Amino acid sequence: MTTPFASPRSGAHAPRLDKLQQLSRGRRNDHSGASGLPRLRPRHGGRFSVGCVATGGSILASDARQSCLAPWRRSRSRTAQCADRPSCPVAPSAKCPVLRRYRVFTVSASVLAAANFPLRAVKKLGPHKQHYDAVVVGSSPNGLAAAITLRRKFPSVVLLKAKETIGGGCRSAALTLPGFVHGVCSTVHPLAISSAFFRSLELHRSGLSWVDPEIPLAHPFEDGSAVFLHRSLDITADALGRDGRAYKDLLQPFVERHERLLSLLLRPLPLPAAPLLLAKFAAKALFPAQSLGKRTFATQRALALFSGLAAHAMIPLHQPATAAFGIILATLAHAVGWPFVKGGSQNLSDALVRCFLEGGGEIVTDRPVRSLKDMPPATYYFFDVAPKQLLNLRGLDLTEHYRRRLAGFRYGPGVYKIDWALQEPIPWKSDLCRRAGTIHLGNSHAEIATSIHYVNRGEIPPEPYVVLAQPSLFDHSRSPKGRHTAWGYCHVPNGSDADMAAFI
């Protein structure tokens, strides 16, 4: 049995498959011609849709791009004919300027299931389909998830990728020295392992496995002490001393029903299936992290722990709803952990690619898309890109209202990230830090809040809040024997070229 794999270059190998990020489902809107909806001028007849899927990193992403989340919507159906063959409404001729041919290779299913990507091309087939049911542009886990879902519904789906590597921010590479595997962007994936959609794919059958530290997070202080999140809610609460009861009361309702809570939050918000649970969550989550933390915790150590969690929002902690980020991340730590993908984040993207290809999907790499003409004719188009990228695609015939919305999208802060190849583990003062997968470096709530506030004002903070991951302590496949990897990042203003290496 063979599975088609398309590549735009003659004799090219399939890509070295590349972060998750969480699946962000768009909301479908079937009201044709509604104000502000993007419209496409169809080629060869049929209906077209355009959409934007979130492209940001997962929970500890080090990518400087801000997530874009916009619903995909269907445009009004129109009819059109091929300019080269007016009599043919659906099948353009070989001379049709909008038809893009592909050299297609077949690869065995056993090769797809193997871990030694890149895939090996074994047979040329020549030109392939002239029309697809759906085209997906972009290969982050969101794009791959969209492609897998579409392939379950339609017979012919192709995914286009501008570069040779697949996975977006969910990739791994030897960024420092040979044999040291680093996450290009995302490394820690609590929302991936808790995703109902990813669980339904049974990605372990494609070789995916997780590494789950017993202590997901440690938060050290300058005096050498530290607080931490243990997989056990009870152990964490006990270690927080006088704040233990308040911490447990805050999180226990959500930890116990985390699957239902996440199923409500990780999708568009219809009439909730569990209104009492969602109301209980909203009663806490809609507060600013700063006010909820100060109201809930009596000690500065517990307040700093919660502030460090909420700071992953990259939004000033006095803003409404920032408490939601702290609550969700703490809930995930106790419910599912903050796991690494064994062998690197690349393996998560590889598993998604195998799932898509084994289902009959096709992938074309080294295929930049700058206009509608760069894509094969299809009924539906899905774009896993940022707003400005979508705005710059020619030929989409977007309405002026929707173009203004895209142009007005405000990108959030970026990050400055450093990867290290280490001779030995980091010699932390606290033993807890030597047993934790992720470290938050902010000595107090005030320091963390000030750092995030400065960055959002477009300024470099005097003492940046730093997030650090040390996956090789738990996954020895990421480095040579006896050696280690780690990375750290801090937030910086969007577009900043400041060098933060010395501080980190």
C-alpha positions as semicolon CSV with decimal commas, in nm:
position;residue;x (nm);y (nm);z (nm)
1;M;0,000;0,000;0,000
2;T;0,134;0,343;-0,090
3;T;0,053;0,697;0,010
4;P;0,106;0,989;-0,231
5;F;0,350;1,255;-0,125
6;A;0,383;1,561;-0,346
7;S;0,694;1,776;-0,382
8;P;0,738;2,069;-0,619
9;R;1,096;1,984;-0,707
10;S;1,218;1,707;-0,930
11;G;1,414;1,448;-0,736
12;A;1,353;1,625;-0,407
13;H;1,315;1,425;-0,092
14;A;1,014;1,466;0,128
15;P;1,068;1,723;0,401
16;R;1,250;1,674;0,725
17;L;0,928;1,704;0,919
18;D;0,929;1,975;1,176
19;K;0,564;2,293;1,776
20;L;0,233;2,261;1,902
21;Q;0,056;2,472;1,996
22;Q;-0,287;2,414;2,090
23;L;-0,567;2,348;1,843
24;S;-0,775;2,661;1,798
25;R;-1,096;2,582;1,622
26;G;-1,249;2,858;1,410
27;R;-1,622;2,925;1,412
28;R;-1,805;2,861;1,091
29;N;-2,037;3,129;0,964
30;D;-2,273;3,035;0,681
31;H;-2,435;3,376;0,637
32;S;-2,327;3,457;0,284
33;G;-2,222;3,809;0,204
34;A;-2,229;3,932;0,563
35;S;-2,048;4,257;0,619
36;G;-1,676;4,219;0,673
37;L;-1,650;3,860;0,557
38;P;-1,363;3,776;0,323
39;R;-1,462;3,682;-0,028
40;L;-1,272;3,495;-0,295
41;R;-1,329;3,508;-0,665
42;P;-1,361;3,139;-0,758
43;R;-1,174;2,977;-1,043
44;H;-1,340;2,699;-1,243
45;G;-1,662;2,730;-1,043
46;G;-1,748;2,619;-0,695
47;R;-1,751;2,783;-0,353
48;F;-1,451;2,928;-0,174
49;S;-1,375;3,003;0,186
50;V;-1,089;3,184;0,350
51;G;-0,976;3,164;0,707
52;C;-0,703;3,242;0,951
53;V;-0,589;2,978;1,201
54;A;-0,387;3,055;1,515
55;T;-0,013;3,043;1,451
56;G;0,135;3,116;1,790
57;G;0,345;2,880;1,996
58;S;0,229;2,655;2,272
59;I;0,231;2,745;2,634
60;L;0,604;2,817;2,664
61;A;0,665;2,926;2,309
62;S;0,977;3,128;2,230
63;D;0,853;3,251;1,895
64;A;0,839;3,629;1,856
65;R;0,515;3,614;1,656
66;Q;0,184;3,683;1,820
67;S;-0,099;3,439;1,770
68;C;-0,362;3,519;1,510
69;L;-0,706;3,378;1,570
70;A;-0,986;3,459;1,332
71;P;-1,286;3,246;1,234
72;W;-1,303;3,089;0,891
73;R;-1,612;3,180;0,698
74;R;-1,772;3,078;0,374
75;S;-1,802;3,334;0,100
76;R;-2,093;3,376;-0,137
77;S;-2,105;3,113;-0,409
78;R;-2,028;3,239;-0,757
79;T;-1,966;3,078;-1,094
80;A;-1,661;3,127;-1,309
81;Q;-1,494;2,967;-1,605
82;C;-1,136;2,901;-1,697
83;A;-1,000;3,181;-1,912
84;D;-0,813;2,928;-2,123
85;R;-1,109;2,692;-2,172
86;P;-1,441;2,876;-2,124
87;S;-1,632;2,556;-2,192
88;C;-1,471;2,378;-1,897
89;P;-1,605;2,503;-1,563
90;V;-1,411;2,267;-1,337
91;A;-1,111;2,115;-1,513
92;P;-0,854;2,361;-1,652
93;S;-0,637;2,261;-1,944
94;A;-0,265;2,193;-1,926
95;K;-0,205;2,549;-2,048
96;C;-0,423;2,709;-1,785
97;P;-0,211;2,971;-1,603
98;V;-0,372;2,894;-1,269
99;L;-0,294;2,523;-1,280
100;R;0,018;2,425;-1,086
101;R;0,159;2,080;-1,157
102;Y;0,327;1,863;-0,896
103;R;0,580;1,584;-0,914
104;V;0,438;1,317;-0,689
105;F;0,619;1,034;-0,515
106;T;0,486;0,726;-0,343
107;V;0,619;0,616;-0,008
108;S;0,532;0,298;0,172
109;A;0,319;0,306;0,486
110;S;0,604;0,138;0,673
111;V;0,830;0,431;0,588
112;L;0,564;0,669;0,714
113;A;0,550;0,484;1,044
114;A;0,927;0,484;1,087
115;A;1,098;0,746;1,298
116;N;1,384;0,817;1,060
117;F;1,236;1,105;0,866
118;P;1,283;1,259;0,610
119;L;1,068;1,034;0,398
120;R;1,240;0,873;0,103
121;A;1,096;0,917;-0,246
122;V;1,080;0,583;-0,425
123;K;0,883;0,644;-0,744
124;K;0,790;0,939;-0,963
125;L;0,430;0,956;-1,077
126;G;0,420;1,280;-1,276
127;P;0,144;1,544;-1,268
128;H;-0,132;1,492;-1,011
129;K;-0,480;1,635;-0,945
130;Q;-0,610;1,936;-1,133
131;H;-0,866;2,021;-0,865
132;Y;-0,877;1,964;-0,488
133;D;-1,158;1,969;-0,241
134;A;-0,947;2,172;0,001
135;V;-0,610;2,345;0,013
136;V;-0,441;2,426;0,347
137;V;-0,163;2,685;0,350
138;G;0,074;2,657;0,647
139;S;0,194;2,361;0,851
140;S;0,187;2,452;1,218
141;P;-0,002;2,201;1,433
142;N;-0,311;2,413;1,367
143;G;-0,270;2,378;0,991
144;L;-0,195;2,007;1,024
145;A;-0,500;1,958;1,249
146;A;-0,715;2,142;0,994
147;A;-0,576;1,926;0,713
148;I;-0,645;1,603;0,904
149;T;-1,001;1,716;0,981
150;L;-1,065;1,815;0,620
151;R;-0,924;1,486;0,493
152;R;-1,180;1,302;0,703
153;K;-1,454;1,494;0,521
154;F;-1,317;1,531;0,167
155;P;-1,135;1,288;-0,068
156;S;-0,863;1,528;-0,187
157;V;-0,678;1,765;0,047
158;V;-0,334;1,915;-0,009
159;L;-0,121;2,113;0,236
160;L;0,121;2,374;0,101
161;K;0,432;2,481;0,290
162;A;0,661;2,766;0,187
163;K;0,976;2,606;0,330
164;E;1,114;2,255;0,334
165;T;1,057;2,189;0,702
166;I;0,711;2,121;0,843
167;G;0,571;2,210;1,183
168;G;0,588;2,587;1,218
169;G;0,709;2,661;1,570
170;C;0,669;2,296;1,668
171;R;1,010;2,188;1,541
172;S;1,344;2,071;1,675
173;A;1,695;2,130;1,545
174;A;2,062;2,115;1,643
175;L;2,079;2,488;1,710
176;T;2,407;2,477;1,904
177;L;2,623;2,168;1,850
178;P;2,573;1,834;1,672
179;G;2,384;1,586;1,889
180;F;2,209;1,855;2,098
181;V;1,836;1,872;2,015
182;H;1,667;2,206;2,086
183;G;1,311;2,325;2,045
184;V;1,302;2,588;1,775
185;C;1,006;2,746;1,948
186;S;0,769;2,545;2,167
187;T;0,897;2,282;2,408
188;V;0,642;2,228;2,685
189;H;0,299;2,109;2,571
190;P;0,029;2,077;2,840
191;L;-0,245;2,183;2,598
192;A;-0,131;1,929;2,342
193;I;-0,149;1,631;2,576
194;S;-0,485;1,753;2,708
195;S;-0,635;1,816;2,363
196;A;-0,934;1,591;2,297
197;F;-0,867;1,619;1,923
198;F;-0,506;1,504;1,953
199;R;-0,609;1,219;2,180
200;S;-0,859;1,105;1,918
201;L;-0,575;1,070;1,665
202;E;-0,396;0,810;1,881
203;L;-0,062;0,965;1,791
204;H;0,125;0,708;2,000
205;R;0,064;0,472;1,709
206;S;0,281;0,708;1,503
207;G;0,566;0,690;1,753
208;L;0,478;0,988;1,973
209;S;0,562;0,958;2,343
210;W;0,572;1,206;2,628
211;V;0,814;1,281;2,911
212;D;0,639;1,413;3,221
213;P;0,849;1,566;3,504
214;E;0,714;1,499;3,852
215;I;0,770;1,869;3,926
216;P;0,642;2,062;3,623
217;L;0,753;2,401;3,757
218;A;0,988;2,550;4,015
219;H;1,005;2,919;4,103
220;P;1,330;3,005;4,286
221;F;1,416;3,322;4,477
222;E;1,742;3,504;4,532
223;D;1,780;3,368;4,886
224;G;1,809;3,012;4,747
225;S;1,458;2,899;4,841
226;A;1,189;2,800;4,590
227;V;0,820;2,723;4,556
228;F;0,696;2,468;4,306
229;L;0,406;2,299;4,131
230;H;0,402;1,923;4,188
231;R;0,181;1,691;3,985
232;S;-0,005;1,635;4,312
233;L;-0,229;1,924;4,415
234;D;-0,206;1,815;4,778
235;I;0,176;1,811;4,783
236;T;0,185;2,156;4,623
237;A;-0,065;2,295;4,873
238;D;0,125;2,149;5,169
239;A;0,449;2,309;5,049
240;L;0,284;2,652;5,028
241;G;0,225;2,653;5,403
242;R;-0,028;2,913;5,517
243;D;-0,136;2,969;5,154
244;G;-0,191;2,600;5,090
245;R;-0,561;2,597;5,175
246;A;-0,634;2,904;4,959
247;Y;-0,439;2,755;4,669
248;K;-0,624;2,424;4,690
249;D;-0,965;2,592;4,721
250;L;-0,890;2,799;4,411
251;L;-0,784;2,509;4,189
252;Q;-0,948;2,189;4,311
253;P;-1,285;2,241;4,133
254;F;-1,105;2,289;3,802
255;V;-0,849;2,011;3,846
256;E;-1,124;1,760;3,924
257;R;-1,322;1,857;3,612
258;H;-1,038;1,967;3,387
259;E;-1,153;1,769;3,082
260;R;-1,498;1,928;3,085
261;L;-1,352;2,274;3,155
262;L;-1,101;2,252;2,870
263;S;-1,365;2,121;2,631
264;L;-1,564;2,439;2,703
265;L;-1,272;2,680;2,677
266;L;-1,085;2,541;2,374
267;R;-1,363;2,611;2,127
268;P;-1,601;2,894;2,035
269;L;-1,832;2,966;2,324
270;P;-2,187;2,841;2,252
271;L;-2,445;2,784;2,522
272;P;-2,224;2,595;2,771
273;A;-2,293;2,230;2,844
274;A;-2,178;2,283;3,204
275;P;-2,295;2,636;3,293
276;L;-2,221;2,607;3,666
277;L;-1,861;2,500;3,606
278;L;-1,807;2,778;3,354
279;A;-1,966;3,032;3,587
280;K;-1,740;2,920;3,873
281;F;-1,438;2,957;3,646
282;A;-1,546;3,300;3,521
283;A;-1,600;3,423;3,877
284;K;-1,225;3,387;3,933
285;A;-1,072;3,402;3,586
286;L;-1,219;3,734;3,474
287;F;-1,032;3,923;3,745
288;P;-0,689;4,075;3,685
289;A;-0,419;3,833;3,799
290;Q;-0,280;4,104;4,026
291;S;-0,602;4,161;4,219
292;L;-0,699;3,793;4,242
293;G;-0,349;3,698;4,357
294;K;-0,336;3,965;4,626
295;R;-0,687;3,875;4,745
296;T;-0,615;3,501;4,756
297;F;-0,259;3,467;4,887
298;A;-0,108;3,601;5,210
299;T;0,260;3,539;5,127
300;Q;0,474;3,704;4,862
301;R;0,611;3,363;4,753
302;A;0,270;3,224;4,658
303;L;0,179;3,554;4,491
304;A;0,500;3,543;4,284
305;L;0,423;3,184;4,181
306;F;0,078;3,277;4,056
307;S;0,206;3,595;3,888
308;G;0,468;3,396;3,699
309;L;0,199;3,167;3,564
310;A;-0,027;3,453;3,458
311;A;0,264;3,635;3,292
312;H;0,258;3,378;3,011
313;A;-0,032;3,585;2,876
314;M;0,222;3,862;2,796
315;I;-0,051;4,105;2,908
316;P;-0,005;4,347;3,200
317;L;-0,122;4,170;3,514
318;H;-0,358;4,454;3,612
319;Q;-0,565;4,388;3,299
320;P;-0,898;4,200;3,326
321;A;-0,904;3,822;3,270
322;T;-0,528;3,774;3,312
323;A;-0,607;3,555;3,613
324;A;-0,744;3,299;3,365
325;F;-0,395;3,221;3,239
326;G;-0,261;3,152;3,585
327;I;-0,558;2,932;3,677
328;I;-0,544;2,728;3,356
329;L;-0,168;2,670;3,366
330;A;-0,178;2,563;3,731
331;T;-0,477;2,337;3,661
332;L;-0,293;2,172;3,372
333;A;0,017;2,116;3,587
334;H;-0,186;1,909;3,834
335;A;-0,426;1,746;3,588
336;V;-0,198;1,643;3,298
337;G;0,146;1,786;3,378
338;W;0,368;2,007;3,166
339;P;0,523;1,739;2,946
340;F;0,795;1,742;2,682
341;V;0,774;1,541;2,362
342;K;1,034;1,267;2,384
343;G;1,310;1,339;2,134
344;G;1,193;1,695;2,068
345;S;0,884;1,885;1,957
346;Q;0,958;1,786;1,599
347;N;0,821;1,442;1,678
348;L;0,477;1,587;1,750
349;S;0,467;1,748;1,406
350;D;0,601;1,427;1,251
351;A;0,321;1,227;1,410
352;L;0,058;1,469;1,279
353;V;0,211;1,450;0,931
354;R;0,205;1,070;0,936
355;C;-0,160;1,079;1,040
356;F;-0,244;1,313;0,752
357;L;-0,046;1,121;0,489
358;E;-0,169;0,779;0,594
359;G;-0,522;0,914;0,560
360;G;-0,455;0,999;0,197
361;G;-0,353;1,364;0,227
362;E;-0,078;1,529;0,026
363;I;0,194;1,774;0,123
364;V;0,386;2,011;-0,104
365;T;0,695;2,180;0,041
366;D;0,912;2,465;-0,087
367;R;0,590;2,616;-0,217
368;P;0,556;2,987;-0,125
369;V;0,205;3,120;-0,167
370;R;0,196;3,487;-0,261
371;S;-0,131;3,493;-0,451
372;L;-0,433;3,283;-0,540
373;K;-0,254;3,178;-0,857
374;D;0,016;3,001;-0,651
375;M;-0,241;2,746;-0,531
376;P;-0,409;2,466;-0,724
377;P;-0,781;2,508;-0,800
378;A;-0,992;2,396;-0,505
379;T;-1,336;2,433;-0,352
380;Y;-1,213;2,553;-0,013
381;Y;-0,896;2,731;0,101
382;F;-0,771;2,748;0,460
383;F;-0,485;2,976;0,566
384;D;-0,275;2,895;0,874
385;V;-0,103;3,233;0,860
386;A;-0,078;3,561;1,049
387;P;-0,312;3,852;0,966
388;K;-0,056;4,054;0,771
389;Q;0,044;3,747;0,571
390;L;-0,319;3,694;0,472
391;L;-0,353;4,063;0,389
392;N;-0,055;4,046;0,152
393;L;-0,188;3,749;-0,048
394;R;-0,294;3,879;-0,388
395;G;-0,613;3,781;-0,563
396;L;-0,826;3,690;-0,259
397;D;-1,076;3,968;-0,326
398;L;-1,124;4,042;0,044
399;T;-1,374;4,309;0,136
400;E;-1,234;4,646;0,242
401;H;-1,389;4,607;0,587
402;Y;-1,211;4,275;0,645
403;R;-0,883;4,412;0,505
404;R;-0,901;4,697;0,756
405;R;-0,955;4,445;1,036
406;L;-0,649;4,250;0,927
407;A;-0,438;4,565;0,892
408;G;-0,546;4,682;1,237
409;F;-0,446;4,361;1,414
410;R;-0,213;4,455;1,702
411;Y;0,073;4,215;1,756
412;G;0,182;4,140;2,110
413;P;0,533;4,136;2,259
414;G;0,812;3,923;2,120
415;V;1,074;3,722;2,304
416;Y;1,451;3,699;2,320
417;K;1,553;3,333;2,345
418;I;1,887;3,163;2,406
419;D;1,964;2,791;2,363
420;W;2,250;2,627;2,549
421;A;2,452;2,310;2,503
422;L;2,574;2,228;2,855
423;Q;2,852;2,012;2,995
424;E;2,647;1,948;3,308
425;P;2,310;2,040;3,459
426;I;2,256;2,397;3,576
427;P;2,382;2,417;3,939
428;W;2,074;2,569;4,099
429;K;2,090;2,668;4,465
430;S;1,761;2,491;4,533
431;D;1,743;2,115;4,484
432;L;1,381;2,158;4,370
433;C;1,502;2,336;4,057
434;R;1,720;2,037;3,966
435;R;1,404;1,823;3,955
436;A;1,178;2,062;3,763
437;G;1,120;2,075;3,389
438;T;1,043;2,448;3,376
439;I;1,183;2,734;3,585
440;H;1,027;3,079;3,634
441;L;1,282;3,349;3,724
442;G;1,116;3,648;3,885
443;N;1,201;3,739;4,243
444;S;0,863;3,889;4,332
445;H;0,520;3,975;4,202
446;A;0,629;4,338;4,165
447;E;0,930;4,243;3,954
448;I;0,726;4,018;3,724
449;A;0,441;4,268;3,687
450;T;0,684;4,554;3,616
451;S;0,863;4,348;3,351
452;I;0,541;4,270;3,161
453;H;0,418;4,630;3,198
454;Y;0,739;4,775;3,052
455;V;0,735;4,540;2,755
456;N;0,377;4,628;2,667
457;R;0,472;4,998;2,677
458;G;0,743;4,926;2,419
459;E;1,031;4,953;2,667
460;I;1,301;4,714;2,784
461;P;1,233;4,623;3,149
462;P;1,506;4,687;3,407
463;E;1,480;4,328;3,536
464;P;1,312;4,105;3,274
465;Y;1,108;3,806;3,381
466;V;1,276;3,491;3,242
467;V;1,126;3,150;3,159
468;L;1,369;2,857;3,136
469;A;1,327;2,492;3,033
470;Q;1,571;2,206;3,092
471;P;1,424;1,905;2,907
472;S;1,739;1,692;2,892
473;L;1,717;1,629;3,267
474;F;1,424;1,402;3,184
475;D;1,478;1,318;2,816
476;H;1,831;1,188;2,761
477;S;1,775;1,153;2,387
478;R;1,815;1,529;2,348
479;S;2,188;1,543;2,417
480;P;2,503;1,328;2,416
481;K;2,559;1,112;2,722
482;G;2,645;1,321;3,027
483;R;2,563;1,649;2,849
484;H;2,250;1,864;2,864
485;T;2,038;2,121;2,684
486;A;1,844;2,418;2,814
487;W;1,691;2,739;2,688
488;G;1,573;3,063;2,843
489;Y;1,377;3,358;2,716
490;C;1,243;3,693;2,827
491;H;0,978;3,913;2,673
492;V;1,078;4,217;2,466
493;P;0,875;4,479;2,279
494;N;0,743;4,372;1,941
495;G;1,008;4,429;1,675
496;S;1,282;4,496;1,930
497;D;1,644;4,432;1,833
498;A;1,773;4,463;2,191
499;D;2,040;4,210;2,289
500;M;1,928;4,045;2,614
501;A;2,188;3,766;2,611
502;A;2,402;3,907;2,889
503;F;2,109;3,956;3,122
504;I;1,963;3,607;3,064
